[in-house]
Amino acid sequence: MLYDLAKSFPTRIGQIAKGEGLAQISGSTIVLKRLAPGFYAVVVFHDENYNDEFDQGIFGIPLENYGFSNNARGFFSALDFADSKFRVRGKTTVISIELGR
């Protein structure tokens, strides 16, 4: 899920684009085209049970792997947009996100 505003990050309602791909051990690629120059943040999760939800257990502890742009990690709370933001300047911007729990 892609975001361009801190106030909507990381809610599902605030996303401006969404990509999907098959999870593979070697990695997956999602391409988002025609992004205007500016700052963005990405949230990725592995929907292991295909329910279109980011499953969490007691106290919001993640039950599925997830990641943020900049490989930022929160501690018992969601991250701020500033921790995950990256800049799109031109035609191609490549980021890499590692998933974990």
MODELLER restraints for C-alpha pairs under 7 A, 6 or more apart:
rsr = mdl.restraints
at = mdl.atoms
rsr.add(forms.Gaussian(group=physical.xy_distance, feature=features.Distance(at['CA:1:A'], at['CA:15:A']), mean=5.86, stdev=0.5))
rsr.add(forms.Gaussian(group=physical.xy_distance, feature=features.Distance(at['CA:1:A'], at['CA:17:A']), mean=5.88, stdev=0.5))
rsr.add(forms.Gaussian(group=physical.xy_distance, feature=features.Distance(at['CA:1:A'], at['CA:18:A']), mean=4.54, stdev=0.5))
rsr.add(forms.Gaussian(group=physical.xy_distance, feature=features.Distance(at['CA:1:A'], at['CA:19:A']), mean=6.58, stdev=0.5))
rsr.add(forms.Gaussian(group=physical.xy_distance, feature=features.Distance(at['CA:1:A'], at['CA:42:A']), mean=5.61, stdev=0.5))
rsr.add(forms.Gaussian(group=physical.xy_distance, feature=features.Distance(at['CA:1:A'], at['CA:43:A']), mean=5.27, stdev=0.5))
rsr.add(forms.Gaussian(group=physical.xy_distance, feature=features.Distance(at['CA:1:A'], at['CA:44:A']), mean=6.37, stdev=0.5))
rsr.add(forms.Gaussian(group=physical.xy_distance, feature=features.Distance(at['CA:2:A'], at['CA:15:A']), mean=5.43, stdev=0.5))
rsr.add(forms.Gaussian(group=physical.xy_distance, feature=features.Distance(at['CA:2:A'], at['CA:16:A']), mean=5.67, stdev=0.5))
rsr.add(forms.Gaussian(group=physical.xy_distance, feature=features.Distance(at['CA:2:A'], at['CA:17:A']), mean=5.09, stdev=0.5))
rsr.add(forms.Gaussian(group=physical.xy_distance, feature=features.Distance(at['CA:2:A'], at['CA:18:A']), mean=6.20, stdev=0.5))
rsr.add(forms.Gaussian(group=physical.xy_distance, feature=features.Distance(at['CA:2:A'], at['CA:40:A']), mean=6.83, stdev=0.5))
rsr.add(forms.Gaussian(group=physical.xy_distance, feature=features.Distance(at['CA:2:A'], at['CA:41:A']), mean=5.88, stdev=0.5))
rsr.add(forms.Gaussian(group=physical.xy_distance, feature=features.Distance(at['CA:2:A'], at['CA:42:A']), mean=4.72, stdev=0.5))
rsr.add(forms.Gaussian(group=physical.xy_distance, feature=features.Distance(at['CA:2:A'], at['CA:43:A']), mean=6.73, stdev=0.5))
rsr.add(forms.Gaussian(group=physical.xy_distance, feature=features.Distance(at['CA:3:A'], at['CA:9:A']), mean=6.34, stdev=0.5))
rsr.add(forms.Gaussian(group=physical.xy_distance, feature=features.Distance(at['CA:3:A'], at['CA:14:A']), mean=6.74, stdev=0.5))
rsr.add(forms.Gaussian(group=physical.xy_distance, feature=features.Distance(at['CA:3:A'], at['CA:15:A']), mean=4.98, stdev=0.5))
rsr.add(forms.Gaussian(group=physical.xy_distance, feature=features.Distance(at['CA:3:A'], at['CA:16:A']), mean=5.53, stdev=0.5))
rsr.add(forms.Gaussian(group=physical.xy_distance, feature=features.Distance(at['CA:3:A'], at['CA:40:A']), mean=5.51, stdev=0.5))
rsr.add(forms.Gaussian(group=physical.xy_distance, feature=features.Distance(at['CA:3:A'], at['CA:41:A']), mean=5.23, stdev=0.5))
rsr.add(forms.Gaussian(group=physical.xy_distance, feature=features.Distance(at['CA:3:A'], at['CA:42:A']), mean=6.33, stdev=0.5))
rsr.add(forms.Gaussian(group=physical.xy_distance, feature=features.Distance(at['CA:4:A'], at['CA:39:A']), mean=6.22, stdev=0.5))
rsr.add(forms.Gaussian(group=physical.xy_distance, feature=features.Distance(at['CA:4:A'], at['CA:40:A']), mean=4.61, stdev=0.5))
rsr.add(forms.Gaussian(group=physical.xy_distance, feature=features.Distance(at['CA:4:A'], at['CA:41:A']), mean=6.52, stdev=0.5))
rsr.add(forms.Gaussian(group=physical.xy_distance, feature=features.Distance(at['CA:6:A'], at['CA:81:A']), mean=4.96, stdev=0.5))
rsr.add(forms.Gaussian(group=physical.xy_distance, feature=features.Distance(at['CA:8:A'], at['CA:14:A']), mean=4.43, stdev=0.5))
rsr.add(forms.Gaussian(group=physical.xy_distance, feature=features.Distance(at['CA:9:A'], at['CA:81:A']), mean=6.05, stdev=0.5))
rsr.add(forms.Gaussian(group=physical.xy_distance, feature=features.Distance(at['CA:19:A'], at['CA:30:A']), mean=6.07, stdev=0.5))
rsr.add(forms.Gaussian(group=physical.xy_distance, feature=features.Distance(at['CA:20:A'], at['CA:30:A']), mean=6.77, stdev=0.5))
rsr.add(forms.Gaussian(group=physical.xy_distance, feature=features.Distance(at['CA:21:A'], at['CA:28:A']), mean=6.62, stdev=0.5))
rsr.add(forms.Gaussian(group=physical.xy_distance, feature=features.Distance(at['CA:21:A'], at['CA:29:A']), mean=6.99, stdev=0.5))
rsr.add(forms.Gaussian(group=physical.xy_distance, feature=features.Distance(at['CA:21:A'], at['CA:30:A']), mean=6.50, stdev=0.5))
rsr.add(forms.Gaussian(group=physical.xy_distance, feature=features.Distance(at['CA:22:A'], at['CA:28:A']), mean=6.71, stdev=0.5))
rsr.add(forms.Gaussian(group=physical.xy_distance, feature=features.Distance(at['CA:37:A'], at['CA:88:A']), mean=4.94, stdev=0.5))
rsr.add(forms.Gaussian(group=physical.xy_distance, feature=features.Distance(at['CA:37:A'], at['CA:89:A']), mean=4.91, stdev=0.5))
rsr.add(forms.Gaussian(group=physical.xy_distance, feature=features.Distance(at['CA:37:A'], at['CA:90:A']), mean=6.50, stdev=0.5))
rsr.add(forms.Gaussian(group=physical.xy_distance, feature=features.Distance(at['CA:38:A'], at['CA:87:A']), mean=5.64, stdev=0.5))
rsr.add(forms.Gaussian(group=physical.xy_distance, feature=features.Distance(at['CA:38:A'], at['CA:88:A']), mean=5.34, stdev=0.5))
rsr.add(forms.Gaussian(group=physical.xy_distance, feature=features.Distance(at['CA:38:A'], at['CA:89:A']), mean=6.70, stdev=0.5))
rsr.add(forms.Gaussian(group=physical.xy_distance, feature=features.Distance(at['CA:39:A'], at['CA:85:A']), mean=6.03, stdev=0.5))
rsr.add(forms.Gaussian(group=physical.xy_distance, feature=features.Distance(at['CA:39:A'], at['CA:86:A']), mean=5.49, stdev=0.5))
rsr.add(forms.Gaussian(group=physical.xy_distance, feature=features.Distance(at['CA:39:A'], at['CA:87:A']), mean=4.52, stdev=0.5))
rsr.add(forms.Gaussian(group=physical.xy_distance, feature=features.Distance(at['CA:39:A'], at['CA:88:A']), mean=6.21, stdev=0.5))
rsr.add(forms.Gaussian(group=physical.xy_distance, feature=features.Distance(at['CA:40:A'], at['CA:85:A']), mean=5.18, stdev=0.5))
rsr.add(forms.Gaussian(group=physical.xy_distance, feature=features.Distance(at['CA:40:A'], at['CA:86:A']), mean=5.53, stdev=0.5))
rsr.add(forms.Gaussian(group=physical.xy_distance, feature=features.Distance(at['CA:40:A'], at['CA:87:A']), mean=6.39, stdev=0.5))
rsr.add(forms.Gaussian(group=physical.xy_distance, feature=features.Distance(at['CA:41:A'], at['CA:69:A']), mean=5.93, stdev=0.5))
rsr.add(forms.Gaussian(group=physical.xy_distance, feature=features.Distance(at['CA:41:A'], at['CA:81:A']), mean=6.53, stdev=0.5))
rsr.add(forms.Gaussian(group=physical.xy_distance, feature=features.Distance(at['CA:41:A'], at['CA:84:A']), mean=5.32, stdev=0.5))
rsr.add(forms.Gaussian(group=physical.xy_distance, feature=features.Distance(at['CA:41:A'], at['CA:85:A']), mean=4.43, stdev=0.5))
rsr.add(forms.Gaussian(group=physical.xy_distance, feature=features.Distance(at['CA:41:A'], at['CA:86:A']), mean=6.22, stdev=0.5))
rsr.add(forms.Gaussian(group=physical.xy_distance, feature=features.Distance(at['CA:42:A'], at['CA:68:A']), mean=5.62, stdev=0.5))
rsr.add(forms.Gaussian(group=physical.xy_distance, feature=features.Distance(at['CA:42:A'], at['CA:69:A']), mean=5.08, stdev=0.5))
rsr.add(forms.Gaussian(group=physical.xy_distance, feature=features.Distance(at['CA:43:A'], at['CA:67:A']), mean=5.91, stdev=0.5))
rsr.add(forms.Gaussian(group=physical.xy_distance, feature=features.Distance(at['CA:43:A'], at['CA:68:A']), mean=4.66, stdev=0.5))
rsr.add(forms.Gaussian(group=physical.xy_distance, feature=features.Distance(at['CA:43:A'], at['CA:69:A']), mean=6.62, stdev=0.5))
rsr.add(forms.Gaussian(group=physical.xy_distance, feature=features.Distance(at['CA:44:A'], at['CA:66:A']), mean=5.45, stdev=0.5))
rsr.add(forms.Gaussian(group=physical.xy_distance, feature=features.Distance(at['CA:44:A'], at['CA:67:A']), mean=5.19, stdev=0.5))
rsr.add(forms.Gaussian(group=physical.xy_distance, feature=features.Distance(at['CA:44:A'], at['CA:68:A']), mean=6.30, stdev=0.5))
rsr.add(forms.Gaussian(group=physical.xy_distance, feature=features.Distance(at['CA:45:A'], at['CA:54:A']), mean=6.77, stdev=0.5))
rsr.add(forms.Gaussian(group=physical.xy_distance, feature=features.Distance(at['CA:45:A'], at['CA:64:A']), mean=6.95, stdev=0.5))
rsr.add(forms.Gaussian(group=physical.xy_distance, feature=features.Distance(at['CA:45:A'], at['CA:65:A']), mean=5.73, stdev=0.5))
rsr.add(forms.Gaussian(group=physical.xy_distance, feature=features.Distance(at['CA:45:A'], at['CA:66:A']), mean=4.05, stdev=0.5))
rsr.add(forms.Gaussian(group=physical.xy_distance, feature=features.Distance(at['CA:45:A'], at['CA:67:A']), mean=6.37, stdev=0.5))
rsr.add(forms.Gaussian(group=physical.xy_distance, feature=features.Distance(at['CA:46:A'], at['CA:64:A']), mean=6.07, stdev=0.5))
rsr.add(forms.Gaussian(group=physical.xy_distance, feature=features.Distance(at['CA:46:A'], at['CA:65:A']), mean=5.42, stdev=0.5))
rsr.add(forms.Gaussian(group=physical.xy_distance, feature=features.Distance(at['CA:46:A'], at['CA:66:A']), mean=6.21, stdev=0.5))
rsr.add(forms.Gaussian(group=physical.xy_distance, feature=features.Distance(at['CA:47:A'], at['CA:53:A']), mean=6.76, stdev=0.5))
rsr.add(forms.Gaussian(group=physical.xy_distance, feature=features.Distance(at['CA:47:A'], at['CA:54:A']), mean=6.58, stdev=0.5))
rsr.add(forms.Gaussian(group=physical.xy_distance, feature=features.Distance(at['CA:47:A'], at['CA:64:A']), mean=6.70, stdev=0.5))
rsr.add(forms.Gaussian(group=physical.xy_distance, feature=features.Distance(at['CA:48:A'], at['CA:64:A']), mean=6.58, stdev=0.5))
rsr.add(forms.Gaussian(group=physical.xy_distance, feature=features.Distance(at['CA:54:A'], at['CA:64:A']), mean=6.76, stdev=0.5))
rsr.add(forms.Gaussian(group=physical.xy_distance, feature=features.Distance(at['CA:55:A'], at['CA:62:A']), mean=6.25, stdev=0.5))
rsr.add(forms.Gaussian(group=physical.xy_distance, feature=features.Distance(at['CA:55:A'], at['CA:63:A']), mean=5.44, stdev=0.5))
rsr.add(forms.Gaussian(group=physical.xy_distance, feature=features.Distance(at['CA:55:A'], at['CA:64:A']), mean=6.14, stdev=0.5))
rsr.add(forms.Gaussian(group=physical.xy_distance, feature=features.Distance(at['CA:56:A'], at['CA:62:A']), mean=4.34, stdev=0.5))
rsr.add(forms.Gaussian(group=physical.xy_distance, feature=features.Distance(at['CA:56:A'], at['CA:63:A']), mean=5.03, stdev=0.5))
rsr.add(forms.Gaussian(group=physical.xy_distance, feature=features.Distance(at['CA:57:A'], at['CA:63:A']), mean=6.23, stdev=0.5))
rsr.add(forms.Gaussian(group=physical.xy_distance, feature=features.Distance(at['CA:62:A'], at['CA:101:A']), mean=6.22, stdev=0.5))
rsr.add(forms.Gaussian(group=physical.xy_distance, feature=features.Distance(at['CA:64:A'], at['CA:101:A']), mean=6.73, stdev=0.5))
rsr.add(forms.Gaussian(group=physical.xy_distance, feature=features.Distance(at['CA:65:A'], at['CA:99:A']), mean=5.54, stdev=0.5))
rsr.add(forms.Gaussian(group=physical.xy_distance, feature=features.Distance(at['CA:65:A'], at['CA:100:A']), mean=4.80, stdev=0.5))
rsr.add(forms.Gaussian(group=physical.xy_distance, feature=features.Distance(at['CA:65:A'], at['CA:101:A']), mean=4.99, stdev=0.5))
rsr.add(forms.Gaussian(group=physical.xy_distance, feature=features.Distance(at['CA:66:A'], at['CA:99:A']), mean=4.86, stdev=0.5))
rsr.add(forms.Gaussian(group=physical.xy_distance, feature=features.Distance(at['CA:66:A'], at['CA:100:A']), mean=5.54, stdev=0.5))
rsr.add(forms.Gaussian(group=physical.xy_distance, feature=features.Distance(at['CA:66:A'], at['CA:101:A']), mean=6.29, stdev=0.5))
rsr.add(forms.Gaussian(group=physical.xy_distance, feature=features.Distance(at['CA:67:A'], at['CA:97:A']), mean=6.11, stdev=0.5))
rsr.add(forms.Gaussian(group=physical.xy_distance, feature=features.Distance(at['CA:67:A'], at['CA:98:A']), mean=5.95, stdev=0.5))
rsr.add(forms.Gaussian(group=physical.xy_distance, feature=features.Distance(at['CA:67:A'], at['CA:99:A']), mean=4.70, stdev=0.5))
rsr.add(forms.Gaussian(group=physical.xy_distance, feature=features.Distance(at['CA:67:A'], at['CA:100:A']), mean=6.49, stdev=0.5))
rsr.add(forms.Gaussian(group=physical.xy_distance, feature=features.Distance(at['CA:68:A'], at['CA:84:A']), mean=6.13, stdev=0.5))
rsr.add(forms.Gaussian(group=physical.xy_distance, feature=features.Distance(at['CA:68:A'], at['CA:97:A']), mean=6.44, stdev=0.5))
rsr.add(forms.Gaussian(group=physical.xy_distance, feature=features.Distance(at['CA:69:A'], at['CA:84:A']), mean=4.95, stdev=0.5))
rsr.add(forms.Gaussian(group=physical.xy_distance, feature=features.Distance(at['CA:69:A'], at['CA:85:A']), mean=6.76, stdev=0.5))
rsr.add(forms.Gaussian(group=physical.xy_distance, feature=features.Distance(at['CA:69:A'], at['CA:97:A']), mean=5.83, stdev=0.5))
rsr.add(forms.Gaussian(group=physical.xy_distance, feature=features.Distance(at['CA:70:A'], at['CA:84:A']), mean=5.39, stdev=0.5))
rsr.add(forms.Gaussian(group=physical.xy_distance, feature=features.Distance(at['CA:70:A'], at['CA:97:A']), mean=6.95, stdev=0.5))
rsr.add(forms.Gaussian(group=physical.xy_distance, feature=features.Distance(at['CA:71:A'], at['CA:97:A']), mean=5.63, stdev=0.5))
rsr.add(forms.Gaussian(group=physical.xy_distance, feature=features.Distance(at['CA:71:A'], at['CA:98:A']), mean=6.26, stdev=0.5))
rsr.add(forms.Gaussian(group=physical.xy_distance, feature=features.Distance(at['CA:72:A'], at['CA:83:A']), mean=6.23, stdev=0.5))
rsr.add(forms.Gaussian(group=physical.xy_distance, feature=features.Distance(at['CA:72:A'], at['CA:84:A']), mean=5.94, stdev=0.5))
rsr.add(forms.Gaussian(group=physical.xy_distance, feature=features.Distance(at['CA:73:A'], at['CA:79:A']), mean=6.95, stdev=0.5))
